[in-house]
Amino acid sequence: MRAYIVVDLGFGDCGKGLLTDFLARQCEAGLVVRYNGGAQAGHNVVTPDGRQHTFSQFGSGTFIPGVKTYLSKHVVVHPGALLVEGDILVKAGVGDAFARIRVSDQALMITPFHQAANHIREIGRGENRHGSCGVGVGEAVEDALAHPDDCVRAGDLADLARLRRKLRAIRERKRGQLVELYGDQLAEVALAREWKIFEREDVVETWIASLARIGELGLVAPDGVLPGWLRDAGTVIFEGAQGVLLDAEAGFHPYTTWSNCTGANSQELIRELAPGSEVFQIGVMRSYAVRHGPGPLPTETDLLTPVISEHNTYNKWQGAVRYGWFDGVLARYAMEVAGGVDALAVTHIDVVGKMKRWRYCREYRGMVEKLRMARGLTMEERAKVTQMLQEVAPVIEDCDAEEGEVAQKIEELVGVKVGIVSRGPRAGDVKIVKAFPR
């Protein structure tokens, strides 16, 4: 088997969906494996014939006939949203979408109580929101770590008695946590419709009934099916979620996700299920910095907004999409967190042509040492690193806004050759510009 691991080297939104679709076509892959994150993903793909879909849980190779998706045990699944997304894809012409996807029976499930608690906590933070996508991924992961025997796994959907017991336990636990956290202020913090989820007795049965199709379609499978899928696929794309600068351990607390955003999970799956495979890690970043929601963005500027055409926009949970000049300091840090890459893909390089000068940051003023790895630090120490990033003064330099010179400058700043560039949202807009492993 040959495996390509797609890793986002930013805060997310760097083009993982586009790159996955491109690699699946270019390398004739038969399978896309999601190896981290969950239902909050928003991976945009535009097909050669103009169809567009923002993939959340289905793999971003789904528009390609025959390409399968496997949601591994490391993915946090929103089962209702999975059914909705599949129906949308069927209407978009992918008639066999459900036949080409399977969910590991060990994958963690988001329940209505996790999503409602997520909303209430984020509202309660007021101006100090963490930038949650509002799907409930973090709430489900945190709950599963603290109460592993009560978490809902995909395999539980087939055992209704056990599923009911777990759901009721989760409901009572989450309700008690929120009451303890907010006390008399709960009514002010909680959205009325969100709190009703904890009070209505019909939520458990309604949710279970809404997921009956998952069993009827046979979407849940034991991990034992994955080795056969890997073998039959020949070439597999491991599609990452979020970005390494949001990593649970190496990101900048509290603006992080509850997931390992490096390629570690995919490497683990390959070692376990397809040892001896050829593995190539592909890092993806934009030609400028981007961040959806709050948190450090040292090179942030409003000057980029007029030249960027963005499918991702403001939403009430994450907030605004923010832009900055290319940040060499964070790019080098991301490379260290990811453990290096075999090739670098730079997306949105067509934006360069809309500028007179391309601007970038090589260093932060007054900061002599390199950015300290956040992994292994205490929460307090990580918060101090985050505060430092909020206050640093980036040293901005510039060069000619010419694609070749910009790519060369990125190579110099990051220390890795640019092997792929994208000049638009479709696979046909992606070009291999240097030697690429295939």
Sequence and secondary structure as in RCSB ss.txt:
>XXXX:A:sequence
MRAYIVVDLGFGDCGKGLLTDFLARQCEAGLVVRYNGGAQAGHNVVTPDGRQHTFSQFGSGTFIPGVKTYLSKHV
VVHPGALLVEGDILVKAGVGDAFARIRVSDQALMITPFHQAANHIREIGRGENRHGSCGVGVGEAVEDALAHPDD
CVRAGDLADLARLRRKLRAIRERKRGQLVELYGDQLAEVALAREWKIFEREDVVETWIASLARIGELGLVAPDGV
LPGWLRDAGTVIFEGAQGVLLDAEAGFHPYTTWSNCTGANSQELIRELAPGSEVFQIGVMRSYAVRHGPGPLPTE
TDLLTPVISEHNTYNKWQGAVRYGWFDGVLARYAMEVAGGVDALAVTHIDVVGKMKRWRYCREYRGMVEKLRMAR
GLTMEERAKVTQMLQEVAPVIEDCDAEEGEVAQKIEELVGVKVGIVSRGPRAGDVKIVKAFPR
>XXXX:A:secstr
 EEEEEEE SSS SSHHHHHHHHHHHTT SEEEE S BTT  EEEE TTS EEEESSS TTTTSTT EEEE TT 
EE HHHHHHHHHHHHHTT TTTGGGEEEETTSEE  HHHHHHHHHHHHHTGGG     SSSHHHHHHHHHH TTT
  BGGGGG HHHHHHHHHHHHHHHHHHHHHHHGGGHHHHS HHHHHHHH TTHHHHHHHHTHHHHHHT EE GGG
HHHHHHHHSEEEEE  S GGG TTTS TTS  SS  SSHHHHHHHHHHSTT EEEEEEEEESSEEEESSS  TTB
 STTGGG   S   BTTTB EEEESEEHHHHHHHHHHHT  SEEEEE GGGGGG SEEEEEEEEET  S     T
T  HHHHHHHHHHHHH EEEEEEEE  HHHHHHHHHHHHSS EEEEESSSBGGGEEE S    
